[in-house]
Amino acid sequence: MNSKNFYDSIGGSYEEVMQRLGNDSLIERFVKMFPSDESYMNLCKAMEDKNWGEVFGASHTLKGICANLSFKNLYEAASTLTEDVRNGSPSPSVEEYFNKVCAEYKIVMDALKSEGVA
């Protein structure tokens, strides 16, 4: 896996994650774990059920993982959704925010697949 190219392809920050984790093998180890995280699937189910508390929890967890891995674009999308549902009463834009999370998640997963990870 070429971590720098992967991060460039997803709009992430290789420099930030390198600063945080310190070496490429550790970055690769944690990036390879990302597809097995259930936060996104939990988010999809919660959105389907319109369970705003669960949407908040799942999007908040996804946001934290993306912050730690410096998946900037997915982090920003998850953060916007998290803040929209924080008080349990989402705005009319909640579906738009969720769709942005889905689009950014797909970009990350497609990049992982092209690296032979997912």
LODREN-866062 format. One record per residue (C-alpha): x, y, z; residue in three letters. Coordinates in steps of 0.25 Angstrom, whole numbers, padded with zeros to 4 digits, always signed. Each point is the difference from the previous one (the first is absolute). Last residue first. Layout:
<rs>
XYZALA...
</rs>
This chain:
<rs>
-0044-0015+0005ALA+0015+0001+0000VAL+0005-0003-0014GLY+0004+0015-0002GLU-0011+0002-0011SER-0009-0006+0011LYS+0004+0010+0010LEU-0002+0011-0010ALA-0014-0005-0003ASP-0002+0000+0015MET+0004+0014+0003VAL-0008+0006-0012ILE-0012-0008+0004LYS+0001+0006+0014TYR+0001+0014-0006GLU-0013-0003-0008ALA-0007-0006+0012CYS+0004+0011+0009VAL-0005+0010-0010LYS-0014-0008-0001ASN-0001+0002+0015PHE+0002+0015-0001TYR-0011+0001-0011GLU-0009-0009+0008GLU+0002+0009+0012VAL-0003+0013-0008SER-0014+0001+0006PRO+0007+0002+0014SER+0001-0011+0010PRO-0007+0001+0013SER+0007-0009+0010GLY+0009+0011+0005ASN+0013-0006-0006ARG-0007-0003-0014VAL+0006+0011-0008ASP+0013+0000+0008GLU+0003-0014-0003THR-0004+0001-0015LEU+0010+0012-0002THR+0011-0008+0007SER-0003-0012-0008ALA+0002+0008-0013ALA+0013+0007+0006GLU+0006-0013+0004TYR-0003-0007-0013LEU+0007+0012-0007ASN+0012+0000+0010LYS+0003-0015+0001PHE+0011+0004+0010SER+0000-0014+0006LEU-0003+0005+0014ASN-0010+0010-0005ALA-0007-0011-0008CYS-0001-0009+0012ILE-0006+0011+0008GLY-0010+0004-0011LYS-0005-0014-0002LEU-0002-0001+0015THR-0008+0013+0000HIS-0008-0004-0013SER-0004-0013+0008ALA-0004+0007+0013GLY-0008+0011-0007PHE-0007-0009-0009VAL-0003-0009+0012GLU-0006+0012+0007GLY-0007+0004-0013TRP-0007-0013-0002ASN-0006+0003-0014LYS-0001-0016-0002ASP+0007+0001-0014GLU+0010+0011+0006MET+0003-0010+0012ALA+0002-0011-0010LYS+0010+0008-0008CYS+0007+0005+0012LEU+0002-0014+0006ASN+0006-0004-0014MET+0009+0012+0001TYR+0005-0003+0014SER+0002-0015-0002GLU+0015+0001-0001ASP+0005-0012-0009SER+0004+0009-0012PRO+0009+0009+0009PHE+0009-0011+0005MET+0009+0002-0012LYS+0002+0015+0003VAL+0005-0004+0014PHE+0010-0010-0005ARG+0004+0009-0012GLU+0003+0012+0010ILE+0008-0009+0009LEU+0008-0004-0011SER+0002+0014-0005ASP+0006+0005+0012ASN-0002+0011+0011GLY-0015-0002+0003LEU-0004+0015+0002ARG+0010+0007-0008GLN-0002-0011-0011MET-0015+0002+0001VAL+0002+0015-0002GLU+0009-0001-0012GLU-0008-0010-0007TYR-0012+0010+0001SER-0012-0006-0007GLY-0007+0005-0013GLY-0003-0015-0003ILE+0010-0001-0012SER+0011+0007+0007ASP-0001-0009+0012TYR+0001-0012-0008PHE+0012+0006-0008ASN+0007+0003+0013LYS-0003-0014+0006SER+0005-0008-0012ASN-0005-0014+0004MET
</rs>
